[in-house]
Amino acid sequence: MITSPPLKTSNLVIHLTGMCLQTQDKYTDTIRTLDTKLNKLSFKTIVYELVLDLVSSIKEDDPPLPDMTNEEVFKFYFQLYNKEYK
């Protein structure tokens, strides 16, 4: 052993003791499996929400207005909306 400053005249005795613990990783595989499942589910959820957004953004066209120049059509709507004026 080398010391600083050098101890040349000292009779140094060092006793080392220790303990070794074996740790087992029980959770890495479980976490990896759970993470994989969550990623699959989140991907499905994202796709599902995108499809819902797309479908909700599609709007129907308004129906065309009736041709009020046609006498029959005009008569029909006039009677429909003015029932009190027979």
Residue pairs with C-beta under 8 A, 6 or more apart in sequence:
1 12
1 14
66 73
66 77
67 73
68 74
68 77
